[in-house]
């Protein structure tokens, strides 16, 4: 009878460690996932600002859409000025 009780205690202890390990794993990897999303969002904003927007504006000018490219450039400039002062 005593051996059965010891096996139950060991089994419960093992189950508790498994549950604790699982919870902590979700917490750690959840935080890492949130950090990765924030980092990739920042990288995407930089790529759009530095690469994509200038190429789009140059493409619009080359294609003859100067009347569309200039207002887009002005709007982007105003937004960048307002964002840098806040």
Secondary structure, 3 states (H helix, E strand, C coil): CHHHHHHHHHHHHHHHHHHHHHHHHHHHHHHHHHHHHHHHHHHHHHHHHHHHHHHHHHHHHHHCCHHHHHHHHHHHHHHHHHHHHC
